[in-house]
Structures are given as structure tokens and as C-alpha cells.
Amino acid sequence: MCGGMNPGCIIEEPRMEVDLFAGLKMFVDEMERKLREKQKEYGDSWKNMSLDRLALRLVEEFSEVFVYSSAEQVGHELVDVANMALMLWLRLRSSRYPFTTFRVTNGPDDS
């Protein structure tokens, strides 16, 4: 039976004809809309977070993608992932510290 998180199930999706760059524009527009919405609540707090914390937030956002089953919900989470990646990318470009000063672990038992 197909559905949910059944890894053995392959669902043939209809082939989508979309222009990559038109899709990019739509995605960036949605990123901007969501950033402006969250700006009211969080301001520029990402500018003062440590690189470690930003990287961890990126991982947290990515893990949320797998919680949802509808394409719409997953799409919203992917926009959050992209926005968090953007914030980390901007911070890394302006950082004096190399990215290798931290690593994301699975938890306290990770060695």
C-alpha cells in the first residue's frame, strides 16, 4: 500500500513542465514574503546568533521537512530551510572565523 513514509512504495508523479528560472523567482518571492513576516517577530536576531546556533537552526528546519505529509506543508518548510541557509551563508561571508570552527552533531553521544 502506498502512502505515508513507506520507503518501498514508488508513486509515479506526473511530469511537471516548469521553467527553472521562473520557479526560482517564485521561490525567492516566497522566501522574501516569509522573511518579512518573521522580521516583525524576530527582527535581526540571526545577526547576533553564533555560527554554531545558526547551523543548528538550519538542521532543525531541515528535519521539520520530514514531519509533514502534504506538499503544501513541505513547501513551507523548504522555504524556511532556504531562509535559514541564506542567513548562515550571509554570516559566513562576513565572518572572520572559518566554517570549520564548529560541527553539527547528532547529540551528546556523538563522537
Sequence and secondary structure as in RCSB ss.txt:
>XXXX:A:sequence
MCGGMNPGCIIEEPRMEVDLFAGLKMFVDEMERKLREKQKEYGDSWKNMSLDRLALRLVEEFSEVFVYSSAEQVG
HELVDVANMALMLWLRLRSSRYPFTTFRVTNGPDDS
>XXXX:A:secstr
   TT TT           HHHHHHHHHHHHHHHHHHHHHHHTTGGGTS HHHHHHHHHHHHHHGGG  SHHHHH
HHHHHHHHHHHHHHHHHHH SS GGG    SSTT  
